[in-house]
């Protein structure tokens, strides 16, 4: 019995690939942001004295903070800004596995958020002379652009929106009678 006769939607390979790409994106963003935060903490030779220093720097402006504190704050900001995107990518991947229409919308929204956060961080890093722009932002932006283009291919769009087109054509046929 075919997938069309049983009432189930057809599950094509581009959908599986996008679901796996979204899973890869969420896991890699989590690993990269958490790893960056960990690396910034490891750079600090004496964490106990650094925590005491941070307590004394709480009342200072951002431009008056020490280099270590600035780097840790930047890494923590990356975690916070990408956390919503990580969760959305996981939910979108589940939507793609089960061919739910909201999966496509969430996947596009995830890429928009990734690009927006990457551009915000790029502008922030460009304005701060202390640290250079991390190369990983370019990778995140490129990967998001690739997924946006891949999400808009004909195979992917028809897998999610074929039912809508079929309903419209059926309504037109009935109206023509």
Secondary structure, 3 states (H helix, E strand, C coil): CCCCCCCCCCCCHHHHHHHHHHHHHHHHHHHHHHHHHHHHHHCCCCHHHHHHHHHHCCCCCHHHCCHHHHHHHHHHHHHHHHHHHHHHHHHHHHHHHCCCHHHHHHHHHHHHHHHHHHHHHHHHHHHCCCCCCCHHHHHHHHHHHHHHHHHCCHHHHHHHHHHHHHHHHHHHHHHHC
